Amino acid sequence: MYNHIIRQDHLFNLDPRIKIGLILMISLVALTGGVTGIEVYIRLLLMFIPPLLLICIKQYTVGLIILCLTILAWYGEAFVIIDHNQVATLLIFVPSGIVTRFLPSLAMGYYIFKTTQIEVLIVGLEWLKLSRKVTIPIAVLFRFLPTIKEESISIKDAMKMRGISLKFAFIKPIQYVEYRVVPLLNSVVKIGNELTIASITRGLNLTHQRTSIISLNIRWLDWLFLMITLLLCTFYYVV
């Protein structure tokens, strides 16, 4: 539907309900941050799932970068100890801990963003019986963020054509921020109004039941990823 979204029939484009389950479980384990015992290795396997999914949908560069950062941060957090130098150890441990706790969740969110159409996401959330007060803002957010990014790039290109570069930002920082922010705010307001009209046209509201032609089917690959993640989470908290 949009040029940044992987085709819905792609083998590794998982069911949206499975994606939600995966991001919740992976985020929970990543944030708890066990760094001792066998749970260290179980946690690593769970953190491998988001970059693996990114690589499977041909996001090779992003997937490999996240994979390498995850391994380095995991090793730095769990095993690197510099003898008789607590400051150096702390400087390695703290950044590594931040990466291992937040990068898997961000990577999984990026995968969901790259593979999920808005209509499919709404159907999945409605199947989970979530309130429309939750589903509608999420759907609008998915459509809103890439549009804002495109507008920001267009404003930056227009400024370059007029000779307003980073050099200008150092000379007149306040004026540079004004040139960037004011047009972007105007675009945000305009896009917000357009999205509101589009939502009403498509029948998104809080009171009436919405129909859809989309049918969700959980495939064997969806069950495989769900079961692997669920088993690893169980072992992580039980073993």
Salt bridges, closest charged atoms under 4 A:
ASP9 OD2 - ARG7 NH2 2.55
ASP15 OD1 - ARG17 NE 2.80
GLU77 OE1 - ARG43 NH1 3.05
GLU77 OE2 - ARG101 NH1 2.36
GLU119 OE2 - ARG202 NH1 2.69
ASP222 OD2 - ARG219 NE 3.35
